[in-house]
Amino acid sequence: MQVETIIKNGTIVTPTQTIRGDLAIRAGKIVAIGQELTMTAKSVIDATGQLVLPGMVDAHVHINEPGRSEWEDYRTGSQALAAGGTTSMIVMPLNALPARTTAAEFQRHQQIATGQSYIDFALYGGLVPGNQAEITAMAAIGAIGFKAFMATTGTRFRAIFITLMILIYTEGCRQFRQPDYDWLFMRRMLR
């Protein structure tokens, strides 16, 4: 069997054990783990004395591009994550300018990330007052989920804030026809 890569002589960490041996990769997937694999490979990596770990997924990343790229952009942010062993990131929607709260902005952010990210990525859409009509369109083009903008300026406005957030969540949940699940989550969050 021809594979793309074999990582040889490493200490392979699986969910249940560690194995000293080799790992074969074909089409981006692990196809074999064992000792002294005999497959041919385009690339062979000697991992003697090294751990072979699964890539990490960071599900809460703040990339500030577009609009605040000098803080961090997809290129620098994804390089930093890769250096730490993260192979996939899910990017929060509200740090860029403009924020990812419309289908048009969502698509623009996808294009920027596709051209610059060194690791796999997914994007959250933003749920803010007045954009509930955008939720279905963002979901259709790839939003992995939605983050509601949740901030208050202090306890004096807590009741108004909570009421507004309930209305936003309720309308947002209707878009997915899952109000019960999200309503229970909302009640727990507001305690």
Secondary structure by P-SEA (a helix, b strand, c coil): ccccccccccccccccccccbbbbbcccccccccccccccccbbbbbccccccccccccbbbbccccccccccaaaaaaaaaaacccbbbbbccccccccccaaaaaaaaaaaaacccccbbbbbbbccccccaaaaaaaacccccccccccccccaaaaaaaaaaaaaaaaaaaaccaaaaaaaaaaaac
